[in-house]
Amino acid sequence: MTALHKDRARAIAVAETLKLFAQPQRLMILSYLLAGERTVSEINAATSIGQPALSQQLAALRGKALVRTRRHGTQIFYALADETATPWIRCLEAMFGAGTAPFAAIQATASPGPAQAAAPRPAGAAAFVQMLGKNY
């Protein structure tokens, strides 16, 4: 992985992605879609955004390929289109959500590699130290 300070183009791309998440209504929509595919009316009922603004925000998310649509009859279903959106949203929820343990929630969003999956995970202080990259 290249550090952002070494790759301006990558830093610009990350900043553009962060701009998408810097809008409260989009964050609410993406957070709601973590649970799975939903109709426009379900999203509206859960977020209380209102139809015109909801349509505008869904179009912006579709335009950036963060959500995908599926039509069934007259219903349009929305779902997260990119599996990388899930860790972004979970990480934001962990960092800014009330009553959560940020490190544990962020760690839970990461998919373990083969070596990590086989090894038992430490608990308590040992887990915190491991997250800092130290193995005492």
ABEGO torsion letter per residue (X at the ends): XBBAAABAAAAAAAAAAAAAAABAAAAAAAAAAAAEBBBAAAAAAAAGAEAAAAAAAAAAAAAAGABBBBBBEABBBBBBABAAAAAAAAAAAAAABBGBBAAAAAAAABBBBAAAAABBBBBEAAAAAAAAGBBX
